[in-house]
Amino acid sequence: MAKFALTQTSQMSKASRKVIITGASFFLVIHLFQLVWNGVMFYNYHFTGKLFLVLIPDWVLITEMVLAVFGMTLTISLLKNEIRRSKYIVFEVFVLCISVVILLLTEIEQL
């Protein structure tokens, strides 16, 4: 009976590990997309002759790129088992909250 319980928990841990890897990979792709998108926008604003109807402030683009690099670093650390899941979730929520505050600040600034 104890052997069955041990096997069941190890299978559960393998299943939860797959879920963690899938979720972390998703967040890694999201942060990579965020980094590339903000970098392309920054490049287009400063180094091309394109005219834009609405310009996102430079400090927003740079801050979002820094947050994307921070999020990618956290995700890679989670995948390498260097940090725990709970710490990763706290930091990821922190990055999300900072992004929302930046969004609200830019909306207030444009009024």
C-alpha positions as a LaTeX table, in Angstrom:
\begin{tabular}{lrrr}
\hline
Residue & $x$ (\AA) & $y$ (\AA) & $z$ (\AA) \\
\hline
Met1 & 0.00 & 0.00 & 0.00 \\
Ala2 & 2.81 & 2.45 & 0.84 \\
Lys3 & 4.58 & 1.62 & $-2.41$ \\
Phe4 & 1.45 & 2.53 & $-4.40$ \\
Ala5 & 1.13 & 5.87 & $-2.57$ \\
Leu6 & 4.80 & 6.64 & $-3.26$ \\
Thr7 & 4.39 & 5.83 & $-6.95$ \\
Gln8 & 1.25 & 7.92 & $-7.18$ \\
Thr9 & 2.92 & 10.99 & $-5.65$ \\
Ser10 & 5.93 & 10.66 & $-7.94$ \\
Gln11 & 3.60 & 10.50 & $-10.95$ \\
Met12 & 1.72 & 13.50 & $-9.62$ \\
Ser13 & 4.98 & 15.39 & $-9.31$ \\
Lys14 & 5.89 & 14.50 & $-12.91$ \\
Ala15 & 2.50 & 15.74 & $-14.06$ \\
Ser16 & 2.82 & 18.97 & $-12.10$ \\
Arg17 & 6.35 & 19.41 & $-13.47$ \\
Lys18 & 4.97 & 19.19 & $-17.02$ \\
Val19 & 2.37 & 21.81 & $-16.19$ \\
Ile20 & 5.06 & 24.07 & $-14.73$ \\
Ile21 & 7.26 & 23.67 & $-17.80$ \\
Thr22 & 4.33 & 24.41 & $-20.11$ \\
Gly23 & 3.27 & 27.50 & $-18.15$ \\
Ala24 & 6.82 & 28.79 & $-17.80$ \\
Ser25 & 7.44 & 28.28 & $-21.52$ \\
Phe26 & 4.28 & 30.26 & $-22.24$ \\
Phe27 & 5.48 & 33.13 & $-20.04$ \\
Leu28 & 8.92 & 32.96 & $-21.66$ \\
Val29 & 7.34 & 33.41 & $-25.09$ \\
Ile30 & 5.17 & 36.27 & $-23.79$ \\
His31 & 8.19 & 38.08 & $-22.32$ \\
Leu32 & 10.20 & 37.51 & $-25.49$ \\
Phe33 & 7.34 & 38.94 & $-27.58$ \\
Gln34 & 7.10 & 41.93 & $-25.21$ \\
Leu35 & 10.84 & 42.58 & $-25.50$ \\
Val36 & 10.88 & 42.36 & $-29.30$ \\
Trp37 & 7.72 & 44.43 & $-29.75$ \\
Asn38 & 8.91 & 47.27 & $-27.53$ \\
Gly39 & 12.36 & 47.18 & $-29.13$ \\
Val40 & 10.87 & 47.42 & $-32.62$ \\
Met41 & 8.62 & 50.30 & $-31.53$ \\
Phe42 & 11.59 & 52.15 & $-30.00$ \\
Tyr43 & 13.60 & 51.61 & $-33.20$ \\
Asn44 & 10.74 & 52.78 & $-35.41$ \\
Tyr45 & 10.22 & 55.93 & $-33.35$ \\
His46 & 13.84 & 57.04 & $-33.44$ \\
Phe47 & 15.55 & 55.59 & $-36.50$ \\
Thr48 & 12.95 & 55.60 & $-39.29$ \\
Gly49 & 11.07 & 58.40 & $-40.96$ \\
Lys50 & 7.67 & 56.93 & $-40.19$ \\
Leu51 & 5.01 & 59.15 & $-38.71$ \\
Phe52 & 2.78 & 57.76 & $-35.95$ \\
Leu53 & $-0.59$ & 59.01 & $-34.79$ \\
Val54 & 0.09 & 58.03 & $-31.17$ \\
Leu55 & 3.56 & 57.79 & $-29.63$ \\
Ile56 & 4.29 & 55.73 & $-26.56$ \\
Pro57 & 6.75 & 57.56 & $-24.30$ \\
Asp58 & 10.34 & 56.32 & $-24.34$ \\
Trp59 & 10.40 & 55.67 & $-20.60$ \\
Val60 & 7.46 & 53.28 & $-20.99$ \\
Leu61 & 9.15 & 51.35 & $-23.79$ \\
Ile62 & 12.45 & 51.08 & $-21.93$ \\
Thr63 & 10.78 & 50.09 & $-18.65$ \\
Glu64 & 8.73 & 47.43 & $-20.41$ \\
Met65 & 11.88 & 46.05 & $-22.07$ \\
Val66 & 13.65 & 45.88 & $-18.70$ \\
Leu67 & 10.64 & 44.11 & $-17.17$ \\
Ala68 & 10.61 & 41.65 & $-20.08$ \\
Val69 & 14.28 & 40.80 & $-19.53$ \\
Phe70 & 13.62 & 40.42 & $-15.79$ \\
Gly71 & 10.65 & 38.14 & $-16.49$ \\
Met72 & 12.66 & 36.02 & $-18.93$ \\
Thr73 & 15.44 & 35.67 & $-16.37$ \\
Leu74 & 12.93 & 34.54 & $-13.74$ \\
Thr75 & 11.33 & 32.05 & $-16.10$ \\
Ile76 & 14.65 & 30.53 & $-17.08$ \\
Ser77 & 15.60 & 30.30 & $-13.39$ \\
Leu78 & 12.35 & 28.45 & $-12.72$ \\
Leu79 & 12.98 & 26.04 & $-15.57$ \\
Lys80 & 16.47 & 25.33 & $-14.22$ \\
Asn81 & 15.02 & 24.77 & $-10.70$ \\
Glu82 & 17.04 & 27.66 & $-9.27$ \\
Ile83 & 13.99 & 29.28 & $-7.65$ \\
Arg84 & 10.82 & 27.87 & $-6.15$ \\
Arg85 & 7.40 & 28.09 & $-7.76$ \\
Ser86 & 5.98 & 30.29 & $-5.01$ \\
Lys87 & 8.79 & 32.83 & $-5.37$ \\
Tyr88 & 8.35 & 32.79 & $-9.15$ \\
Ile89 & 4.63 & 33.47 & $-8.86$ \\
Val90 & 5.23 & 36.38 & $-6.47$ \\
Phe91 & 7.79 & 37.95 & $-8.81$ \\
Glu92 & 5.62 & 37.38 & $-11.89$ \\
Val93 & 2.65 & 39.07 & $-10.19$ \\
Phe94 & 4.99 & 41.91 & $-9.18$ \\
Val95 & 6.09 & 42.37 & $-12.81$ \\
Leu96 & 2.45 & 42.30 & $-13.93$ \\
Cys97 & 1.47 & 44.92 & $-11.34$ \\
Ile98 & 4.30 & 47.21 & $-12.42$ \\
Ser99 & 3.20 & 46.87 & $-16.05$ \\
Val100 & $-0.38$ & 47.78 & $-15.12$ \\
Val101 & 0.80 & 50.81 & $-13.10$ \\
Ile102 & 2.89 & 51.97 & $-16.08$ \\
Leu103 & $-0.14$ & 51.59 & $-18.34$ \\
Leu104 & $-2.28$ & 53.64 & $-15.95$ \\
Leu105 & 0.40 & 56.32 & $-15.61$ \\
Thr106 & 0.62 & 56.72 & $-19.39$ \\
Glu107 & $-3.15$ & 57.00 & $-19.64$ \\
Ile108 & $-3.19$ & 59.69 & $-16.92$ \\
Glu109 & $-0.28$ & 61.46 & $-18.60$ \\
Gln110 & $-2.14$ & 61.66 & $-21.92$ \\
Leu111 & $-5.21$ & 63.34 & $-20.36$ \\
\hline
\end{tabular}
